Amino acid sequence: MSIIDKITGRTKKAAGDLADDPSLRREGRREEAKGEAKEELGGAQEKVERKAEEVANLERKT
């Protein structure tokens, strides 16, 4: 889930900051970016589904 990825990423970034561990910070940034990408994908999929439904409705009317 995207929210879990984002939370995990932020947690790892914070842990990396506290431990002064650049690799943990990088891992956290990647995890957070993955969550954001999943959110974008989900939004795009919803938009496609709405458009497909709209087209199907128009097909039924004609």
LUMDREN-266270 format. One record per atom (N, C-alpha, C, O): x, y, z; residue in one letter. Coordinates in nm, 3 decimals, always signed. Layout:
N
+---------+---------+---------+---------+
|      xx |      yy |      zz | residuo |
+---------+---------+---------+---------+
|       X |       Y |       Z |       A |
...
+---------+---------+---------+---------+
//
This chain:
62
+---------+---------+---------+---------+
|      xx |      yy |      zz | residuo |
+---------+---------+---------+---------+
|  +0.084 |  -0.118 |  +0.000 |       M |
|  +0.000 |  +0.000 |  +0.000 |       M |
|  +0.089 |  +0.124 |  +0.000 |       M |
|  +0.196 |  +0.125 |  +0.060 |       M |
|  +0.042 |  +0.224 |  -0.066 |       S |
|  +0.125 |  +0.343 |  -0.082 |       S |
|  +0.147 |  +0.418 |  +0.050 |       S |
|  +0.257 |  +0.468 |  +0.075 |       S |
|  +0.045 |  +0.424 |  +0.134 |       I |
|  +0.061 |  +0.497 |  +0.260 |       I |
|  +0.162 |  +0.427 |  +0.350 |       I |
|  +0.238 |  +0.492 |  +0.421 |       I |
|  +0.162 |  +0.296 |  +0.348 |       I |
|  +0.257 |  +0.221 |  +0.430 |       I |
|  +0.400 |  +0.244 |  +0.379 |       I |
|  +0.492 |  +0.260 |  +0.458 |       I |
|  +0.416 |  +0.246 |  +0.247 |       D |
|  +0.548 |  +0.273 |  +0.189 |       D |
|  +0.596 |  +0.412 |  +0.229 |       D |
|  +0.713 |  +0.430 |  +0.263 |       D |
|  +0.505 |  +0.510 |  +0.223 |       K |
|  +0.544 |  +0.646 |  +0.259 |       K |
|  +0.582 |  +0.656 |  +0.407 |       K |
|  +0.681 |  +0.721 |  +0.441 |       K |
|  +0.504 |  +0.593 |  +0.493 |       I |
|  +0.533 |  +0.597 |  +0.637 |       I |
|  +0.665 |  +0.526 |  +0.667 |       I |
|  +0.748 |  +0.575 |  +0.744 |       I |
|  +0.683 |  +0.409 |  +0.606 |       T |
|  +0.807 |  +0.335 |  +0.625 |       T |
|  +0.926 |  +0.417 |  +0.577 |       T |
|  +1.030 |  +0.421 |  +0.643 |       T |
|  +0.910 |  +0.481 |  +0.462 |       G |
|  +1.018 |  +0.564 |  +0.409 |       G |
|  +1.054 |  +0.679 |  +0.501 |       G |
|  +1.171 |  +0.706 |  +0.525 |       G |
|  +0.952 |  +0.746 |  +0.552 |       R |
|  +0.978 |  +0.859 |  +0.642 |       R |
|  +1.045 |  +0.811 |  +0.770 |       R |
|  +1.133 |  +0.878 |  +0.824 |       R |
|  +1.003 |  +0.695 |  +0.818 |       T |
|  +1.063 |  +0.640 |  +0.940 |       T |
|  +1.210 |  +0.606 |  +0.916 |       T |
|  +1.295 |  +0.636 |  +1.000 |       T |
|  +1.239 |  +0.544 |  +0.803 |       K |
|  +1.378 |  +0.510 |  +0.771 |       K |
|  +1.463 |  +0.636 |  +0.753 |       K |
|  +1.578 |  +0.640 |  +0.796 |       K |
|  +1.405 |  +0.739 |  +0.689 |       K |
|  +1.479 |  +0.864 |  +0.674 |       K |
|  +1.513 |  +0.924 |  +0.810 |       K |
|  +1.625 |  +0.969 |  +0.833 |       K |
|  +1.415 |  +0.924 |  +0.900 |       A |
|  +1.437 |  +0.979 |  +1.034 |       A |
|  +1.541 |  +0.896 |  +1.110 |       A |
|  +1.627 |  +0.951 |  +1.178 |       A |
|  +1.532 |  +0.764 |  +1.097 |       A |
|  +1.630 |  +0.678 |  +1.164 |       A |
|  +1.769 |  +0.703 |  +1.106 |       A |
|  +1.868 |  +0.705 |  +1.180 |       A |
|  +1.776 |  +0.722 |  +0.975 |       G |
|  +1.905 |  +0.752 |  +0.913 |       G |
|  +1.962 |  +0.884 |  +0.960 |       G |
|  +2.083 |  +0.898 |  +0.978 |       G |
|  +1.874 |  +0.982 |  +0.982 |       D |
|  +1.919 |  +1.111 |  +1.034 |       D |
|  +1.971 |  +1.096 |  +1.177 |       D |
|  +2.077 |  +1.150 |  +1.211 |       D |
|  +1.897 |  +1.022 |  +1.259 |       L |
|  +1.939 |  +1.003 |  +1.399 |       L |
|  +2.070 |  +0.925 |  +1.408 |       L |
|  +2.156 |  +0.957 |  +1.490 |       L |
|  +2.084 |  +0.823 |  +1.325 |       A |
|  +2.202 |  +0.738 |  +1.329 |       A |
|  +2.314 |  +0.791 |  +1.241 |       A |
|  +2.422 |  +0.732 |  +1.235 |       A |
|  +2.288 |  +0.901 |  +1.172 |       D |
|  +2.385 |  +0.957 |  +1.076 |       D |
|  +2.428 |  +0.848 |  +0.976 |       D |
|  +2.547 |  +0.828 |  +0.952 |       D |
|  +2.328 |  +0.780 |  +0.920 |       D |
|  +2.350 |  +0.670 |  +0.827 |       D |
|  +2.295 |  +0.709 |  +0.689 |       D |
|  +2.174 |  +0.701 |  +0.667 |       D |
|  +2.382 |  +0.751 |  +0.598 |       P |
|  +2.335 |  +0.796 |  +0.466 |       P |
|  +2.265 |  +0.687 |  +0.385 |       P |
|  +2.173 |  +0.716 |  +0.309 |       P |
|  +2.307 |  +0.561 |  +0.401 |       S |
|  +2.243 |  +0.455 |  +0.324 |       S |
|  +2.099 |  +0.432 |  +0.371 |       S |
|  +2.011 |  +0.402 |  +0.290 |       S |
|  +2.075 |  +0.445 |  +0.500 |       L |
|  +1.939 |  +0.431 |  +0.554 |       L |
|  +1.852 |  +0.548 |  +0.508 |       L |
|  +1.734 |  +0.530 |  +0.478 |       L |
|  +1.909 |  +0.668 |  +0.503 |       R |
|  +1.836 |  +0.785 |  +0.452 |       R |
|  +1.797 |  +0.764 |  +0.307 |       R |
|  +1.683 |  +0.791 |  +0.268 |       R |
|  +1.892 |  +0.715 |  +0.225 |       R |
|  +1.863 |  +0.689 |  +0.083 |       R |
|  +1.753 |  +0.585 |  +0.067 |       R |
|  +1.663 |  +0.601 |  -0.015 |       R |
|  +1.762 |  +0.480 |  +0.146 |       E |
|  +1.661 |  +0.375 |  +0.142 |       E |
|  +1.524 |  +0.432 |  +0.177 |       E |
|  +1.423 |  +0.397 |  +0.116 |       E |
|  +1.520 |  +0.520 |  +0.275 |       G |
|  +1.395 |  +0.585 |  +0.315 |       G |
|  +1.339 |  +0.672 |  +0.205 |       G |
|  +1.219 |  +0.672 |  +0.181 |       G |
|  +1.425 |  +0.748 |  +0.137 |       R |
|  +1.380 |  +0.831 |  +0.026 |       R |
|  +1.323 |  +0.747 |  -0.086 |       R |
|  +1.220 |  +0.781 |  -0.145 |       R |
|  +1.391 |  +0.635 |  -0.117 |       R |
|  +1.341 |  +0.545 |  -0.223 |       R |
|  +1.205 |  +0.486 |  -0.186 |       R |
|  +1.115 |  +0.478 |  -0.269 |       R |
|  +1.192 |  +0.446 |  -0.062 |       E |
|  +1.066 |  +0.387 |  -0.014 |       E |
|  +0.952 |  +0.490 |  -0.023 |       E |
|  +0.841 |  +0.457 |  -0.065 |       E |
|  +0.981 |  +0.611 |  +0.017 |       E |
|  +0.881 |  +0.717 |  +0.012 |       E |
|  +0.843 |  +0.749 |  -0.133 |       E |
|  +0.725 |  +0.769 |  -0.163 |       E |
|  +0.941 |  +0.752 |  -0.221 |       A |
|  +0.914 |  +0.776 |  -0.363 |       A |
|  +0.829 |  +0.664 |  -0.423 |       A |
|  +0.743 |  +0.688 |  -0.507 |       A |
|  +0.855 |  +0.541 |  -0.380 |       K |
|  +0.776 |  +0.427 |  -0.426 |       K |
|  +0.630 |  +0.444 |  -0.386 |       K |
|  +0.540 |  +0.417 |  -0.465 |       K |
|  +0.606 |  +0.489 |  -0.264 |       G |
|  +0.470 |  +0.513 |  -0.218 |       G |
|  +0.401 |  +0.621 |  -0.297 |       G |
|  +0.283 |  +0.609 |  -0.330 |       G |
|  +0.474 |  +0.728 |  -0.329 |       E |
|  +0.416 |  +0.836 |  -0.408 |       E |
|  +0.384 |  +0.788 |  -0.550 |       E |
|  +0.281 |  +0.825 |  -0.606 |       E |
|  +0.471 |  +0.706 |  -0.607 |       A |
|  +0.447 |  +0.653 |  -0.741 |       A |
|  +0.324 |  +0.561 |  -0.742 |       A |
|  +0.246 |  +0.563 |  -0.837 |       A |
|  +0.308 |  +0.483 |  -0.637 |       K |
|  +0.189 |  +0.396 |  -0.627 |       K |
|  +0.062 |  +0.480 |  -0.619 |       K |
|  -0.040 |  +0.443 |  -0.677 |       K |
|  +0.067 |  +0.592 |  -0.547 |       E |
|  -0.049 |  +0.679 |  -0.538 |       E |
|  -0.084 |  +0.736 |  -0.676 |       E |
|  -0.201 |  +0.741 |  -0.714 |       E |
|  +0.017 |  +0.780 |  -0.750 |       E |
|  -0.005 |  +0.834 |  -0.884 |       E |
|  -0.065 |  +0.728 |  -0.975 |       E |
|  -0.156 |  +0.756 |  -1.052 |       E |
|  -0.013 |  +0.607 |  -0.967 |       L |
|  -0.064 |  +0.498 |  -1.048 |       L |
|  -0.210 |  +0.469 |  -1.014 |       L |
|  -0.292 |  +0.449 |  -1.104 |       L |
|  -0.242 |  +0.468 |  -0.887 |       G |
|  -0.380 |  +0.444 |  -0.845 |       G |
|  -0.473 |  +0.552 |  -0.898 |       G |
|  -0.584 |  +0.523 |  -0.942 |       G |
|  -0.429 |  +0.676 |  -0.894 |       G |
|  -0.510 |  +0.786 |  -0.946 |       G |
|  -0.531 |  +0.774 |  -1.096 |       G |
|  -0.641 |  +0.799 |  -1.146 |       G |
|  -0.427 |  +0.735 |  -1.167 |       A |
|  -0.438 |  +0.718 |  -1.312 |       A |
|  -0.533 |  +0.603 |  -1.345 |       A |
|  -0.611 |  +0.612 |  -1.440 |       A |
|  -0.525 |  +0.495 |  -1.270 |       Q |
|  -0.613 |  +0.381 |  -1.294 |       Q |
|  -0.759 |  +0.418 |  -1.270 |       Q |
|  -0.847 |  +0.376 |  -1.345 |       Q |
|  -0.785 |  +0.497 |  -1.166 |       E |
|  -0.921 |  +0.542 |  -1.139 |       E |
|  -0.974 |  +0.629 |  -1.253 |       E |
|  -1.089 |  +0.617 |  -1.293 |       E |
|  -0.887 |  +0.716 |  -1.305 |       K |
|  -0.926 |  +0.803 |  -1.415 |       K |
|  -0.960 |  +0.721 |  -1.539 |       K |
|  -1.058 |  +0.750 |  -1.608 |       K |
|  -0.880 |  +0.619 |  -1.567 |       V |
|  -0.906 |  +0.532 |  -1.682 |       V |
|  -1.039 |  +0.459 |  -1.664 |       V |
|  -1.117 |  +0.449 |  -1.758 |       V |
|  -1.064 |  +0.410 |  -1.545 |       E |
|  -1.190 |  +0.338 |  -1.519 |       E |
|  -1.310 |  +0.430 |  -1.537 |       E |
|  -1.413 |  +0.388 |  -1.591 |       E |
|  -1.299 |  +0.555 |  -1.491 |       R |
|  -1.410 |  +0.650 |  -1.508 |       R |
|  -1.435 |  +0.678 |  -1.655 |       R |
|  -1.550 |  +0.682 |  -1.699 |       R |
|  -1.328 |  +0.697 |  -1.732 |       K |
|  -1.342 |  +0.722 |  -1.875 |       K |
|  -1.401 |  +0.602 |  -1.946 |       K |
|  -1.485 |  +0.618 |  -2.035 |       K |
|  -1.360 |  +0.482 |  -1.909 |       A |
|  -1.413 |  +0.360 |  -1.971 |       A |
|  -1.563 |  +0.349 |  -1.942 |       A |
|  -1.640 |  +0.309 |  -2.030 |       A |
|  -1.603 |  +0.383 |  -1.821 |       E |
|  -1.744 |  +0.378 |  -1.786 |       E |
|  -1.823 |  +0.483 |  -1.865 |       E |
|  -1.934 |  +0.458 |  -1.910 |       E |
|  -1.762 |  +0.601 |  -1.880 |       E |
|  -1.826 |  +0.708 |  -1.957 |       E |
|  -1.846 |  +0.665 |  -2.103 |       E |
|  -1.953 |  +0.688 |  -2.160 |       E |
|  -1.747 |  +0.603 |  -2.161 |       V |
|  -1.757 |  +0.555 |  -2.298 |       V |
|  -1.863 |  +0.446 |  -2.309 |       V |
|  -1.941 |  +0.445 |  -2.404 |       V |
|  -1.866 |  +0.356 |  -2.214 |       A |
|  -1.967 |  +0.249 |  -2.215 |       A |
|  -2.107 |  +0.306 |  -2.207 |       A |
|  -2.198 |  +0.258 |  -2.274 |       A |
|  -2.125 |  +0.409 |  -2.125 |       N |
|  -2.256 |  +0.474 |  -2.115 |       N |
|  -2.296 |  +0.539 |  -2.246 |       N |
|  -2.412 |  +0.531 |  -2.287 |       N |
|  -2.201 |  +0.603 |  -2.313 |       L |
|  -2.229 |  +0.666 |  -2.442 |       L |
|  -2.263 |  +0.561 |  -2.547 |       L |
|  -2.350 |  +0.582 |  -2.632 |       L |
|  -2.194 |  +0.447 |  -2.541 |       E |
|  -2.220 |  +0.338 |  -2.637 |       E |
|  -2.364 |  +0.287 |  -2.619 |       E |
|  -2.431 |  +0.258 |  -2.718 |       E |
|  -2.410 |  +0.276 |  -2.496 |       R |
|  -2.545 |  +0.226 |  -2.470 |       R |
|  -2.652 |  +0.324 |  -2.520 |       R |
|  -2.761 |  +0.283 |  -2.561 |       R |
|  -2.620 |  +0.453 |  -2.516 |       K |
|  -2.717 |  +0.554 |  -2.557 |       K |
|  -2.734 |  +0.560 |  -2.709 |       K |
|  -2.838 |  +0.604 |  -2.756 |       K |
|  -2.636 |  +0.517 |  -2.785 |       T |
|  -2.644 |  +0.527 |  -2.931 |       T |
|  -2.691 |  +0.400 |  -2.996 |       T |
|  -2.702 |  +0.394 |  -3.119 |       T |
+---------+---------+---------+---------+
//
